[in-house]
């Protein structure tokens, strides 16, 4: 982690992690109406990257077989997704099982409860120093997304207190 990200995290409250350093926590919108499926987020990601929906297999294969900035974890790895989507993907069992692209965070049903969502949030923050929800007019999360971001913040802060170097 670079010093700038470290300093930002040291001075950031949990609410600021959700709304951004210049955000207003009164604007925070938590509603499960924002929930999306991995399939729908993946379709948007493919379209944003290639401009057509037919390249899903090609893009997923690229992330699985030729990952950018791969970081390995127990049972999965995280990789940066190709531009312009901007974000990170989780890969397990030879397939994309989670994404944090744009402001959408999603993990496949069969891989939930394994810490993948929290790790996606942590990696997204550590790689860029910000979260995409900070750029929304109203930072919005599902209840699960809010809990996942809070868990990621708590893990990052715990590592900050116990280690000179933070890694998810």
DSSP file (Angstrom, degrees, kcal/mol; ACC not computed):
  #  RESIDUE AA STRUCTURE BP1 BP2  ACC     N-H-->O    O-->H-N    N-H-->O    O-->H-N    TCO  KAPPA ALPHA  PHI   PSI    X-CA   Y-CA   Z-CA
    1    1 A X              0   0    0      0, 0.0     2,-0.1     0, 0.0   126,-0.1   0.000 360.0 360.0 360.0 134.4    0.0    0.0    0.0
    2    2 A X     >  -     0   0    0    124,-0.3     4,-2.3     1,-0.1     3,-0.3  -0.400 360.0-109.7 -79.8 162.5    1.4    3.4   -0.9
    3    3 A X  H  > S+     0   0    0      1,-0.2     4,-2.7     2,-0.2     5,-0.2   0.829 114.8  57.2 -60.8 -35.5    1.7    6.1    1.8
    4    4 A X  H  > S+     0   0    0      2,-0.2     4,-2.1     1,-0.2    -1,-0.2   0.921 109.9  43.3 -64.3 -44.4   -1.1    8.2    0.3
    5    5 A X  H  > S+     0   0    0     -3,-0.3     4,-2.5     2,-0.2    -2,-0.2   0.907 113.3  53.2 -66.8 -41.5   -3.7    5.4    0.6
    6    6 A X  H  X S+     0   0    0     -4,-2.3     4,-2.4     1,-0.2    -2,-0.2   0.929 110.3  46.4 -58.8 -47.8   -2.4    4.5    4.1
    7    7 A X  H  X S+     0   0    0     -4,-2.7     4,-1.6     1,-0.2    -1,-0.2   0.897 111.0  52.8 -63.7 -40.8   -2.7    8.1    5.3
    8    8 A X  H  < S+     0   0    0     -4,-2.1     4,-0.2    -5,-0.2    -1,-0.2   0.926 111.7  45.8 -60.2 -44.4   -6.2    8.4    3.8
    9    9 A X  H >< S+     0   0    0     -4,-2.5     3,-1.1     1,-0.2    -2,-0.2   0.876 107.7  57.1 -67.9 -38.0   -7.3    5.2    5.6
   10   10 A X  H 3< S+     0   0    0     -4,-2.4    -1,-0.2     1,-0.2    -2,-0.2   0.850 114.6  38.6 -60.4 -33.8   -5.7    6.3    8.9
   11   11 A X  T 3< S+     0   0    0     -4,-1.6     2,-0.5    -3,-0.2    -1,-0.2   0.310  97.8 100.6-100.1   7.7   -7.9    9.4    8.9
   12   12 A X    <   -     0   0    0     -3,-1.1     2,-0.1    -4,-0.2     9,-0.0  -0.812  59.3-146.5-104.1 130.6  -11.0    7.9    7.5
   13   13 A X     >  -     0   0    0     -2,-0.5     4,-1.8     1,-0.1     5,-0.1  -0.387  32.2-106.2 -81.1 168.5  -14.1    6.9    9.5
   14   14 A X  H  > S+     0   0    0      1,-0.2     4,-1.2     2,-0.2     5,-0.1   0.894 122.5  51.7 -62.8 -39.6  -16.2    4.0    8.7
   15   15 A X  H  > S+     0   0    0      1,-0.2     4,-2.4     2,-0.2     3,-0.4   0.902 107.7  51.9 -64.6 -40.1  -19.0    6.3    7.4
   16   16 A X  H  > S+     0   0    0      1,-0.2     4,-2.9     2,-0.2    -1,-0.2   0.843 103.0  59.3 -64.7 -32.0  -16.5    8.1    5.2
   17   17 A X  H  < S+     0   0    0     -4,-1.8    -1,-0.2     1,-0.2    -2,-0.2   0.841 111.5  41.9 -62.9 -32.4  -15.4    4.8    3.8
   18   18 A X  H  < S+     0   0    0     -4,-1.2    -2,-0.2    -3,-0.4    -1,-0.2   0.884 129.4  24.5 -80.9 -40.8  -19.1    4.4    2.7
   19   19 A X  H  < S-     0   0    0     -4,-2.4    -3,-0.2     1,-0.2    -2,-0.2   0.591 111.3-108.0-104.5 -12.4  -19.8    7.9    1.4
   20   20 A X    ><  -     0   0    0     -4,-2.9     3,-1.5    -5,-0.3    -1,-0.2  -0.096  39.0 -72.4  99.0 157.5  -16.3    9.2    0.5
   21   21 A X  T 3  S+     0   0    0      1,-0.3    -1,-0.1    -4,-0.1    -4,-0.1   0.784 135.4  34.2 -58.6 -29.8  -14.1   11.7    2.2
   22   22 A X  T 3  S+     0   0    0     -3,-0.2    -1,-0.3    -6,-0.1    -2,-0.1   0.281  99.1 111.0-108.6   9.7  -16.2   14.6    1.0
   23   23 A X    <   -     0   0    0     -3,-1.5     2,-0.5    -7,-0.2    -3,-0.1  -0.275  66.5-122.9 -82.3 169.1  -19.6   12.8    1.2
   24   24 A X    >   -     0   0    0     -5,-0.2     3,-2.2     1,-0.1     4,-0.3  -0.959   8.0-149.9-114.5 119.1  -22.4   13.4    3.6
   25   25 A X  G >  S+     0   0    0     -2,-0.5     3,-1.0     1,-0.3    -1,-0.1   0.722  95.9  67.8 -64.0 -19.4  -23.5   10.3    5.6
   26   26 A X  G 3  S+     0   0    0      1,-0.2    -1,-0.3    -3,-0.0    -3,-0.0   0.715  95.4  57.6 -69.1 -19.2  -27.0   11.7    5.7
   27   27 A X  G <  S+     0   0    0     -3,-2.2    -1,-0.2     2,-0.1    -2,-0.2   0.561  76.6 123.4 -85.7  -9.2  -27.2   11.0    2.0
   28   28 A X    <   -     0   0    0     -3,-1.0     2,-0.5    -4,-0.3   112,-0.2  -0.310  46.7-160.1 -58.9 129.3  -26.3    7.3    2.4
   29   29 A X  E     -a  140   0A   0    110,-2.7   112,-2.4     2,-0.1     2,-0.6  -0.949  10.1-176.1-119.5 112.7  -29.1    5.2    0.8
   30   30 A X  E     +a  141   0A   0     -2,-0.5     2,-0.3   110,-0.2   112,-0.2  -0.937  24.2 139.1-110.4 115.9  -29.4    1.5    1.9
   31   31 A X    >   -     0   0    0    110,-2.6     3,-1.8    -2,-0.6     4,-0.1  -0.936  52.2-137.9-159.3 131.1  -32.0   -0.4    0.0
   32   32 A X  G >  S+     0   0    0     -2,-0.3     3,-1.6     1,-0.3   110,-0.1   0.528  93.3  86.0 -70.6  -3.6  -32.1   -3.9   -1.4
   33   33 A X  G 3  S+     0   0    0      1,-0.3    -1,-0.3     3,-0.0   109,-0.1   0.727  80.6  64.7 -65.2 -19.7  -33.7   -2.6   -4.6
   34   34 A X  G <  S+     0   0    0     -3,-1.8    -1,-0.3   107,-0.2    -2,-0.2   0.511  76.4 123.1 -80.4  -4.2  -30.2   -1.9   -5.7
   35   35 A X    <   -     0   0    0     -3,-1.6     2,-0.3   106,-0.1    71,-0.1  -0.289  37.9-178.8 -63.1 140.7  -29.4   -5.7   -5.8
   36   36 A X        -     0   0    0     69,-0.2     2,-0.2     4,-0.0    -2,-0.0  -0.916  24.4-114.8-133.7 160.8  -28.1   -7.1   -9.1
   37   37 A X     >  -     0   0    0     -2,-0.3     4,-2.3     1,-0.1     5,-0.2  -0.590  26.0-116.4 -92.2 159.2  -27.2  -10.6  -10.3
   38   38 A X  H  > S+     0   0    0      1,-0.2     4,-2.7    -2,-0.2     5,-0.2   0.890 116.6  56.6 -59.0 -38.6  -23.7  -11.6  -11.3
   39   39 A X  H  > S+     0   0    0      2,-0.2     4,-2.1     1,-0.2    -1,-0.2   0.913 108.8  44.3 -61.2 -44.0  -25.1  -12.2  -14.8
   40   40 A X  H  > S+     0   0    0      2,-0.2     4,-2.0     1,-0.2    -1,-0.2   0.903 115.2  47.2 -71.0 -39.8  -26.5   -8.7  -15.2
   41   41 A X  H  X S+     0   0    0     -4,-2.3     4,-2.5     1,-0.2    -2,-0.2   0.902 112.3  51.3 -66.3 -39.5  -23.4   -7.0  -13.9
   42   42 A X  H  X S+     0   0    0     -4,-2.7     4,-2.7    -5,-0.2     5,-0.2   0.901 107.5  52.7 -63.4 -40.7  -21.2   -9.2  -16.1
   43   43 A X  H  X S+     0   0    0     -4,-2.1     4,-2.3    -5,-0.2    -1,-0.2   0.918 111.4  46.3 -61.8 -43.2  -23.4   -8.2  -19.1
   44   44 A X  H  X S+     0   0    0     -4,-2.0     4,-2.9     2,-0.2    -2,-0.2   0.908 112.3  51.3 -63.7 -42.0  -22.8   -4.5  -18.4
   45   45 A X  H  X S+     0   0    0     -4,-2.5     4,-1.9     2,-0.2    -2,-0.2   0.919 111.0  47.3 -61.7 -45.5  -19.1   -5.1  -17.8
   46   46 A X  H  X>S+     0   0    0     -4,-2.7     4,-3.0     2,-0.2     5,-0.5   0.921 113.6  48.0 -63.0 -44.2  -18.8   -6.9  -21.2
   47   47 A X  H  X5S+     0   0    0     -4,-2.3     4,-2.5     1,-0.2    -2,-0.2   0.921 111.3  50.1 -64.0 -43.9  -20.7   -4.2  -23.0
   48   48 A X  H  <5S+     0   0    0     -4,-2.9    -1,-0.2     1,-0.2    -2,-0.2   0.843 117.4  41.4 -62.6 -32.9  -18.7   -1.4  -21.4
   49   49 A X  H  <5S+     0   0    0     -4,-1.9    -2,-0.2    -5,-0.2    -1,-0.2   0.906 134.4  14.3 -82.3 -44.4  -15.4   -3.1  -22.4
   50   50 A X  H  <5S-     0   0    0     -4,-3.0    -3,-0.2     2,-0.2    -2,-0.2   0.563  91.3-124.1-112.3 -11.4  -16.2   -4.3  -25.9
   51   51 A X  S  <<S+     0   0    0     -4,-2.5     2,-0.3    -5,-0.5    -4,-0.2   0.586  85.9  75.1  78.0   8.3  -19.4   -2.4  -26.8
   52   52 A X  S >  S-     0   0    0     -6,-0.5     3,-0.8     1,-0.0    -2,-0.2  -0.992  75.3-134.6-151.4 147.6  -21.3   -5.6  -27.6
   53   53 A X  G >  S+     0   0    0     -2,-0.3     3,-0.7     1,-0.2    -6,-0.1   0.557  91.4  77.7 -80.5  -5.7  -22.8   -8.3  -25.4
   54   54 A X  G 3  S+     0   0    0      1,-0.2     3,-0.3     2,-0.1    -1,-0.2   0.439  76.7  73.4 -86.5   1.7  -21.4  -11.2  -27.4
   55   55 A X  G <>  +     0   0    0     -3,-0.8     4,-2.6     1,-0.2     5,-0.2   0.161  57.3 113.3-102.6  18.5  -17.9  -11.1  -26.0
   56   56 A X  H <> S+     0   0    0     -3,-0.7     4,-2.8     1,-0.2     5,-0.3   0.921  79.1  47.2 -57.4 -47.6  -18.7  -12.5  -22.5
   57   57 A X  H  > S+     0   0    0     -3,-0.3     4,-2.5     1,-0.2    -1,-0.2   0.920 113.0  49.7 -61.8 -43.8  -16.7  -15.7  -23.0
   58   58 A X  H  > S+     0   0    0     -4,-0.2     4,-2.1     2,-0.2    -2,-0.2   0.928 113.9  44.3 -61.2 -47.0  -13.7  -13.8  -24.4
   59   59 A X  H  X S+     0   0    0     -4,-2.6     4,-2.0     2,-0.2    -2,-0.2   0.919 114.9  47.4 -68.0 -43.6  -13.6  -11.3  -21.6
   60   60 A X  H  X S+     0   0    0     -4,-2.8     4,-2.6    -5,-0.2     5,-0.2   0.908 111.7  51.7 -63.3 -40.7  -14.1  -13.9  -18.8
   61   61 A X  H  X>S+     0   0    0     -4,-2.5     4,-3.2    -5,-0.3     5,-0.5   0.904 107.5  53.2 -61.7 -40.7  -11.4  -16.1  -20.4
   62   62 A X  H  X5S+     0   0    0     -4,-2.1     4,-2.0     1,-0.2    -1,-0.2   0.923 112.5  43.6 -60.9 -44.6   -9.0  -13.1  -20.5
   63   63 A X  H  <5S+     0   0    0     -4,-2.0    -2,-0.2     2,-0.2    -1,-0.2   0.892 119.6  42.7 -68.4 -39.9   -9.5  -12.5  -16.8
   64   64 A X  H  <5S+     0   0    0     -4,-2.6     3,-0.4    -5,-0.2    -2,-0.2   0.928 126.8  28.6 -72.9 -45.8   -9.3  -16.2  -15.9
   65   65 A X  H  <5S+     0   0    0     -4,-3.2    -3,-0.2    -5,-0.2    -2,-0.2   0.757 133.8  27.6 -91.6 -26.6   -6.4  -17.2  -18.1
   66   66 A X  S  <<S-     0   0    0     -4,-2.0    -1,-0.2    -5,-0.5    -2,-0.1  -0.445  81.5-174.7-133.2  60.6   -4.4  -13.9  -18.3
   67   67 A X        -     0   0    0     -3,-0.4     2,-0.5    -4,-0.1     3,-0.4  -0.240  19.4-134.3 -65.3 144.6   -5.2  -12.0  -15.1
   68   68 A X  E    S-B   80   0B   0     12,-0.7    12,-2.7     1,-0.2    -1,-0.1  -0.852  84.8  -6.3 -96.3 129.5   -3.9   -8.5  -14.6
   69   69 A X  E    S-     0   0B   0     -2,-0.5    -1,-0.2    10,-0.2     2,-0.1   0.925  88.9-160.0  52.6  52.0   -2.3   -7.8  -11.2
   70   70 A X  E     -     0   0B   0     -3,-0.4     2,-0.4     9,-0.1     9,-0.2  -0.404  14.5-172.4 -67.5 133.9   -3.3  -11.2   -9.9
   71   71 A X  E     -B   78   0B   0      7,-2.4     7,-2.6    -2,-0.1     2,-0.3  -0.992  16.8-139.9-127.4 122.1   -3.4  -11.6   -6.1
   72   72 A X  E     +B   77   0B   0     -2,-0.4     2,-0.3     5,-0.2     5,-0.2  -0.594  23.5 172.4 -89.1 141.9   -3.9  -15.1   -4.7
   73   73 A X  E >   -B   76   0B   0      3,-2.8     2,-1.0    -2,-0.3     3,-0.8  -0.784  51.4 -65.4-131.9 176.1   -6.1  -16.0   -1.8
   74   74 A X  T 3  S-     0   0    0     -2,-0.3     3,-0.1     1,-0.3    -2,-0.0  -0.551 120.8  -9.6 -70.4 103.0   -7.3  -19.3   -0.3
   75   75 A X  T 3  S+     0   0    0     -2,-1.0    18,-0.3     1,-0.1     2,-0.3   0.368 133.0  39.5  92.4  -4.1   -9.5  -20.8   -3.0
   76   76 A X  E <   -B   73   0B   0     -3,-0.8    -3,-2.8    16,-0.1     2,-0.3  -0.974  64.0-138.7-160.0 168.8   -9.7  -17.8   -5.3
   77   77 A X  E     -BC  72  91B   0     14,-2.1    14,-2.8    -2,-0.3     2,-0.4  -0.967  12.2-137.1-134.8 158.4   -7.7  -14.9   -6.8
   78   78 A X  E     +BC  71  90B   0     -7,-2.6    -7,-2.4    -2,-0.3     2,-0.3  -0.915  24.5 177.2-112.1 138.1   -8.4  -11.3   -7.5
   79   79 A X  E     - C   0  89B   0     10,-2.2    10,-2.8    -2,-0.4     2,-0.2  -0.978  34.7-105.2-138.2 151.8   -7.4   -9.6  -10.7
   80   80 A X  E     -BC  68  88B   0    -12,-2.7   -12,-0.7    -2,-0.3     8,-0.3  -0.565  40.0-125.9 -70.9 137.1   -7.9   -6.1  -12.2
   81   81 A X        -     0   0    0      6,-2.2     6,-0.4    -2,-0.2     5,-0.2  -0.561  32.6 -92.8 -83.7 152.5  -10.5   -6.1  -14.9
   82   82 A X    >   -     0   0    0     -2,-0.2     3,-0.9   -23,-0.1     4,-0.4  -0.305  63.0 -70.5 -61.6 145.1   -9.6   -4.7  -18.4
   83   83 A X  T 3  S+     0   0    0      1,-0.3    -1,-0.1     2,-0.2    -3,-0.0  -0.316 106.5  36.7 -64.0 156.9  -10.4   -1.1  -19.0
   84   84 A X  T 3  S+     0   0    0     -3,-0.1    -1,-0.3     0, 0.0   -35,-0.1  -0.984 110.5  62.3 -92.4   3.7  -12.7    0.8  -19.4
   85   85 A X  S <  S-     0   0    0     -3,-0.9    17,-1.1   -40,-0.2    -2,-0.2   0.852  86.5-156.7 -59.9 -35.4  -14.8   -1.0  -16.8
   86   86 A X        +     0   0    0     -4,-0.4    16,-1.4    -5,-0.2     2,-0.3   0.863  42.7  75.5  59.9 110.4  -12.4   -0.3  -14.0
   87   87 A X  E    S- D   0 101B   0     -6,-0.4    -6,-2.2    14,-0.2     2,-0.3  -0.992  71.3 -72.6 157.3-160.7  -12.6   -2.6  -11.1
   88   88 A X  E     -CD  80 100B   0     12,-1.6    12,-2.6    -2,-0.3     2,-0.3  -0.943  26.3-153.7-134.9 153.9  -11.7   -6.1   -9.9
   89   89 A X  E     -CD  79  99B   0    -10,-2.8   -10,-2.2    -2,-0.3     2,-0.4  -0.944  10.6-140.7-125.7 148.0  -12.8   -9.6  -10.5
   90   90 A X  E     -CD  78  98B   0      8,-2.8     7,-2.8    -2,-0.3     8,-1.3  -0.927  19.0-164.3-106.4 134.2  -12.7  -12.7   -8.2
   91   91 A X  E     +CD  77  96B   0    -14,-2.8   -14,-2.1    -2,-0.4     2,-0.3  -0.976  17.6 156.0-123.2 129.3  -11.9  -16.0  -10.0
   92   92 A X  E >   + D   0  95B   0      3,-2.3     3,-1.7    -2,-0.4   -16,-0.1  -0.987  65.2  13.2-146.1 149.6  -12.5  -19.5   -8.5
   93   93 A X  T 3  S-     0   0    0     -2,-0.3     3,-0.1   -18,-0.3    -1,-0.1   0.817 130.6 -60.2  54.7  32.2  -13.0  -22.9  -10.0
   94   94 A X  T 3  S+     0   0    0      1,-0.2     2,-0.3   -30,-0.1    -1,-0.3   0.690 119.2  85.4  73.1  19.2  -11.8  -21.5  -13.4
   95   95 A X  E <  S-D   92   0B   0     -3,-1.7    -3,-2.3   -31,-0.1     2,-0.5  -0.982  87.0 -93.7-147.7 159.5  -14.5  -18.9  -13.7
   96   96 A X  E     +D   91   0B   0     -2,-0.3    -5,-0.3    -5,-0.2     3,-0.1  -0.629  42.5 168.0 -72.8 121.9  -15.4  -15.3  -12.6
   97   97 A X  E     +     0   0B   0     -7,-2.8    11,-3.3    -2,-0.5     2,-0.3   0.436  60.8  23.3-116.7  -4.9  -17.4  -15.6   -9.4
   98   98 A X  E     -DE  90 107B   0     -8,-1.3    -8,-2.8     9,-0.3     2,-0.3  -0.982  58.5-170.6-160.2 150.6  -17.4  -12.0   -8.3
   99   99 A X  E     -DE  89 106B   0      7,-2.7     7,-2.6    -2,-0.3     2,-0.3  -0.996  17.1-171.8-142.3 145.8  -17.0   -8.5   -9.6
  100  100 A X  E     +DE  88 105B   0    -12,-2.6   -12,-1.6    -2,-0.3     2,-0.4  -0.759  37.7 149.0-131.7  87.5  -16.7   -5.0   -8.3
  101  101 A X  E >   -DE  87 104B   0      3,-1.5     3,-2.6    -2,-0.3   -14,-0.2  -0.932  63.6 -17.0-123.6 144.8  -17.0   -3.0  -11.5
  102  102 A X  T 3  S-     0   0    0    -16,-1.4    30,-0.3   -17,-1.1    31,-0.1  -0.440 128.0 -40.2  56.0-136.2  -18.4    0.5  -11.8
  103  103 A X  T 3  S+     0   0    0     29,-0.2     2,-0.5    28,-0.1    -1,-0.3   0.204 115.0 110.9-102.1  14.4  -20.3    0.9   -8.5
  104  104 A X  E <   -E  101   0B   0     -3,-2.6    -3,-1.5   -63,-0.1     2,-0.5  -0.806  42.9-175.9 -98.3 124.5  -21.6   -2.7   -8.6
  105  105 A X  E     +E  100   0B   0     -2,-0.5     2,-0.3    -5,-0.2   -69,-0.2  -0.979  17.9 157.5-115.1 124.4  -20.4   -5.3   -6.2
  106  106 A X  E     -E   99   0B   0     -7,-2.6    -7,-2.7    -2,-0.5     2,-0.4  -0.996  22.8-169.3-151.1 143.0  -21.7   -8.9   -6.7
  107  107 A X  E     -E   98   0B   0     -2,-0.3    -9,-0.3    -9,-0.2   -69,-0.1  -0.993  38.2-101.9-130.0 138.0  -20.6  -12.4   -5.8
  108  108 A X    >   -     0   0    0    -11,-3.3     3,-2.0    -2,-0.4     4,-0.5  -0.218  32.5-115.9 -58.0 148.3  -22.2  -15.5   -7.3
  109  109 A X  G >  S+     0   0    0      1,-0.3     3,-1.1     2,-0.2    -1,-0.1   0.866 114.1  55.5 -54.4 -39.9  -24.7  -17.3   -4.9
  110  110 A X  G 3  S+     0   0    0      1,-0.2    -1,-0.3     3,-0.0    -2,-0.1   0.518 111.6  43.9 -77.1  -2.5  -22.6  -20.4   -4.7
  111  111 A X  G X  S+     0   0    0     -3,-2.0     3,-0.8   -14,-0.2     5,-0.4   0.278  84.5 117.2-121.1   8.7  -19.5  -18.4   -3.6
  112  112 A X  T <   +     0   0    0     -3,-1.1    -4,-0.0    -4,-0.5    -3,-0.0  -0.429  66.4  37.1 -74.3 153.7  -21.1  -16.1   -1.0
  113  113 A X  T 3  S+     0   0    0     -2,-0.1    -1,-0.2     1,-0.0    -4,-0.0   0.595  89.3  97.9  82.8  11.9  -20.0  -16.4    2.6
  114  114 A X  S <  S-     0   0    0     -3,-0.8    -2,-0.1     0, 0.0    -1,-0.0   0.292 100.9-103.4-112.7   7.0  -16.4  -17.1    1.7
  115  115 A X  S  > S+     0   0    0     -4,-0.0     4,-2.0     3,-0.0     5,-0.1   0.550  85.7 124.0  84.0   7.0  -15.0  -13.5    2.2
  116  116 A X  H  > S+     0   0    0     -5,-0.4     4,-2.6     2,-0.2     5,-0.2   0.927  72.0  49.2 -68.6 -44.3  -14.8  -12.9   -1.6
  117  117 A X  H  > S+     0   0    0      2,-0.2     4,-2.2     1,-0.2    -1,-0.2   0.934 112.2  48.1 -60.4 -46.8  -17.0   -9.7   -1.5
  118  118 A X  H  > S+     0   0    0      1,-0.2     4,-2.5     2,-0.2    -1,-0.2   0.904 112.5  49.7 -59.4 -41.9  -15.0   -8.2    1.4
  119  119 A X  H  X S+     0   0    0     -4,-2.0     4,-2.9     2,-0.2     5,-0.2   0.882 107.4  54.0 -67.5 -37.7  -11.8   -9.0   -0.4
  120  120 A X  H  X S+     0   0    0     -4,-2.6     4,-2.4     2,-0.2    -1,-0.2   0.926 111.0  46.4 -60.1 -44.2  -13.1   -7.4   -3.6
  121  121 A X  H  X S+     0   0    0     -4,-2.2     4,-2.4     2,-0.2    -2,-0.2   0.933 113.8  48.1 -63.7 -45.9  -13.8   -4.2   -1.7
  122  122 A X  H  X S+     0   0    0     -4,-2.5     4,-3.0     1,-0.2     5,-0.2   0.931 113.9  46.2 -61.0 -46.5  -10.4   -4.2    0.0
  123  123 A X  H  X S+     0   0    0     -4,-2.9     4,-2.5     2,-0.2     5,-0.2   0.900 110.6  53.4 -64.4 -40.3   -8.6   -4.8   -3.3
  124  124 A X  H  X S+     0   0    0     -4,-2.4     4,-1.4    -5,-0.2     6,-0.4   0.933 114.1  42.3 -60.5 -44.9  -10.6   -2.2   -5.0
  125  125 A X  H  X S+     0   0    0     -4,-2.4     4,-3.4     1,-0.2    -2,-0.2   0.932 115.2  48.6 -67.7 -45.5   -9.7    0.4   -2.4
  126  126 A X  H  < S+     0   0    0     -4,-3.0  -124,-0.3     1,-0.2    -2,-0.2   0.834 112.9  48.2 -66.0 -32.1   -6.0   -0.7   -2.1
  127  127 A X  H  < S+     0   0    0     -4,-2.5    -1,-0.2    -5,-0.2    -2,-0.2   0.787 131.1  15.5 -78.8 -27.0   -5.5   -0.6   -5.8
  128  128 A X  H  < S-     0   0    0     -4,-1.4    -2,-0.2     2,-0.2    -3,-0.2   0.631  89.2-126.5-123.4 -19.7   -7.1    2.8   -6.4
  129  129 A X  S  < S+     0   0    0     -4,-3.4     2,-0.3    -5,-0.3    -4,-0.2   0.575  84.2  61.2  81.0   7.9   -7.4    4.6   -3.1
  130  130 A X  S    S-     0   0    0     -6,-0.4     2,-0.4    -5,-0.2    -1,-0.2  -0.950  74.1-124.7-153.3 170.6  -11.1    5.3   -3.6
  131  131 A X    >   -     0   0    0     -2,-0.3     3,-1.8    -3,-0.1     4,-0.3  -0.967  21.9-127.8-123.3 143.2  -14.4    3.5   -4.1
  132  132 A X  G >  S+     0   0    0     -2,-0.4     3,-1.5   -30,-0.3     4,-0.3   0.752 104.1  68.6 -64.3 -24.3  -16.7    4.1   -7.0
  133  133 A X  G >  S+     0   0    0      1,-0.3     3,-1.1     2,-0.2    -1,-0.3   0.738  86.3  70.6 -66.2 -20.3  -19.7    4.7   -4.8
  134  134 A X  G <  S+     0   0    0     -3,-1.8    -1,-0.3     1,-0.2    -2,-0.2   0.767  94.2  55.1 -65.5 -24.4  -18.0    7.9   -3.7
  135  135 A X  G <  S+     0   0    0     -3,-1.5    -1,-0.2    -4,-0.3    -2,-0.2   0.513  85.7 102.2 -88.7  -5.2  -18.7    9.3   -7.1
  136  136 A X  S <  S-     0   0    0     -3,-1.1     3,-0.3    -4,-0.3    -3,-0.0  -0.496  79.4-126.7 -75.6 147.7  -22.5    8.7   -7.0
  137  137 A X  S    S+     0   0    0      1,-0.3     2,-0.4    -2,-0.2    -1,-0.1   0.903 108.0  22.3 -57.7 -39.7  -24.7   11.7   -6.2
  138  138 A X  S    S-     0   0    0   -115,-0.0    -1,-0.3  -109,-0.0     2,-0.2  -0.948  91.8-128.5-128.4 109.1  -26.2    9.5   -3.5
  139  139 A X        -     0   0    0     -2,-0.4  -110,-2.7    -3,-0.3     2,-0.4  -0.393  38.0-172.1 -58.2 123.8  -23.9    6.7   -2.2
  140  140 A X  E     +a   29   0A   0   -112,-0.2     2,-0.3    -2,-0.2  -110,-0.2  -0.960  14.9 164.3-130.9 139.7  -26.2    3.6   -2.4
  141  141 A X  E     -a   30   0A   0   -112,-2.4  -110,-2.6    -2,-0.4  -107,-0.2  -0.964  36.0-115.9-142.8 156.3  -25.8    0.0   -1.2
  142  142 A X     >  -     0   0    0     -2,-0.3     4,-2.6  -112,-0.2     5,-0.2  -0.452  45.8-102.9 -76.4 169.0  -27.9   -3.0   -0.6
  143  143 A X  H  > S+     0   0    0      1,-0.2     4,-2.2     2,-0.2     5,-0.1   0.902 126.9  47.8 -63.2 -37.8  -27.9   -4.1    3.0
  144  144 A X  H  > S+     0   0    0      2,-0.2     4,-2.4     1,-0.2    -1,-0.2   0.892 111.1  51.1 -67.9 -38.7  -25.5   -6.9    2.1
  145  145 A X  H  > S+     0   0    0      2,-0.2     4,-2.4     1,-0.2    -2,-0.2   0.895 110.1  49.2 -65.2 -40.5  -23.3   -4.4    0.2
  146  146 A X  H  X S+     0   0    0     -4,-2.6     4,-2.5     2,-0.2    -2,-0.2   0.945 112.4  47.8 -62.2 -47.4  -23.2   -2.0    3.1
  147  147 A X  H  X S+     0   0    0     -4,-2.2     4,-2.4     1,-0.2    -2,-0.2   0.885 111.8  50.7 -61.6 -39.0  -22.3   -4.8    5.5
  148  148 A X  H  X S+     0   0    0     -4,-2.4     4,-2.3     2,-0.2    -1,-0.2   0.911 111.1  47.4 -66.5 -42.8  -19.5   -6.0    3.1
  149  149 A X  H  X S+     0   0    0     -4,-2.4     4,-2.5     2,-0.2    -2,-0.2   0.896 112.4  49.9 -65.3 -39.8  -18.0   -2.5    2.8
  150  150 A X  H  X S+     0   0    0     -4,-2.5     4,-2.6     2,-0.2    -2,-0.2   0.912 110.9  49.5 -64.2 -41.6  -18.1   -2.1    6.6
  151  151 A X  H  X S+     0   0    0     -4,-2.4     4,-2.3     2,-0.2    -2,-0.2   0.896 110.7  50.4 -63.8 -39.7  -16.4   -5.5    7.1
  152  152 A X  H  X S+     0   0    0     -4,-2.3     4,-2.7     2,-0.2    -2,-0.2   0.926 110.4  49.5 -63.8 -44.3  -13.8   -4.5    4.5
  153  153 A X  H  X S+     0   0    0     -4,-2.5     4,-2.8     1,-0.2     5,-0.2   0.938 111.0  49.4 -58.8 -47.3  -13.2   -1.2    6.3
  154  154 A X  H  X S+     0   0    0     -4,-2.6     4,-2.3     1,-0.2    -1,-0.2   0.895 112.1  48.4 -61.4 -40.5  -12.8   -3.0    9.7
  155  155 A X  H  X S+     0   0    0     -4,-2.3     4,-2.2     2,-0.2    -1,-0.2   0.909 112.0  48.8 -66.1 -41.7  -10.4   -5.5    8.2
  156  156 A X  H  X S+     0   0    0     -4,-2.7     4,-2.2     2,-0.2    -2,-0.2   0.923 112.7  47.7 -63.3 -43.9   -8.3   -2.8    6.6
  157  157 A X  H  X S+     0   0    0     -4,-2.8     4,-2.0     2,-0.2    -2,-0.2   0.893 110.5  52.1 -65.1 -39.6   -8.2   -0.8    9.9
  158  158 A X  H  X S+     0   0    0     -4,-2.3     4,-1.5    -5,-0.2    -1,-0.2   0.913 112.1  45.9 -62.9 -41.7   -7.2   -3.9   11.8
  159  159 A X  H  X S+     0   0    0     -4,-2.2     4,-1.9     1,-0.2    -1,-0.2   0.864 108.6  56.5 -68.7 -35.0   -4.4   -4.6    9.5
  160  160 A X  H  < S+     0   0    0     -4,-2.2    -1,-0.2     1,-0.2    -2,-0.2   0.897 110.0  45.4 -61.7 -40.1   -3.4   -1.0    9.6
  161  161 A X  H  < S+     0   0    0     -4,-2.0    -1,-0.2     1,-0.2    -2,-0.2   0.805 121.8  36.6 -72.2 -29.6   -3.0   -1.2   13.4
  162  162 A X  H  < S+     0   0    0     -4,-1.5     2,-0.4    -5,-0.2    -2,-0.2   0.557 116.9  40.5-104.4  -8.5   -1.1   -4.5   13.3
  163  163 A X     <  -     0   0    0     -4,-1.9    -1,-0.1    -5,-0.1     3,-0.0  -0.997  59.1-141.5-145.3 142.2    1.1   -4.3   10.3
  164  164 A X  S    S+     0   0    0     -2,-0.4     2,-0.4     1,-0.1    -1,-0.1   0.692  99.6  48.8 -71.8 -16.4    3.3   -1.7    8.6
  165  165 A X  S    S-     0   0    0     -6,-0.1     2,-0.4     2,-0.0    -1,-0.1  -0.990  79.1-148.1-126.6 129.3    2.1   -3.2    5.2
  166  166 A X        +     0   0    0     -2,-0.4     2,-0.3  -165,-0.0   -10,-0.1  -0.801  23.8 161.3-100.1 135.6   -1.6   -3.8    4.5
  167  167 A X              0   0    0     -2,-0.4   -44,-0.0   -11,-0.0    -2,-0.0  -0.979 360.0 360.0-146.0 144.7   -2.8   -6.6    2.3
  168  168 A X              0   0    0     -2,-0.3   -46,-0.1   -49,-0.1   -45,-0.1   0.511 360.0 360.0 -63.1 360.0   -6.3   -8.1    2.0
